[in-house]
Amino acid sequence: MLLILNIVKMKDSILLQNLNTVDLKELIKDGVKSQLKDFKETFQTHNPDELLTREQTCKYLQIDSSTLWAWTNKGKVISYGIGNRRYYKKAELLESLQQLKK
């Protein structure tokens, strides 16, 4: 059964013409593989040795800088410094998270 062959991209739609089901499956499979590869490269987030700046840490934990300062002073998170710069290890931030009781 012939479905569609020419792909015409319009603003929010795609028109497929003269493409059989096998070719359509391959087209979809290739598209999904490509998107997954891009997603994986973009969100490669677990590098345990990665150092984050204060700003990156706040963004990563979705907290305010004053909260990060308080947590650092209380010892809830560990910071590392060079001069007046402070860095946080991503793996240690994840380890510092505690499971909440129900």
Buried (B, 14 or more C-beta within 10 A) or exposed (E): EEEBEEEEEEEEEEEBEEBEEEBBEEBEEEEEEEEEEEEEEEEEEEEEEBBBEBEBBBEBBEEEEEEBBEBBEEEEBBBEEEEEEBBBBBEEBEEBEEEEEE
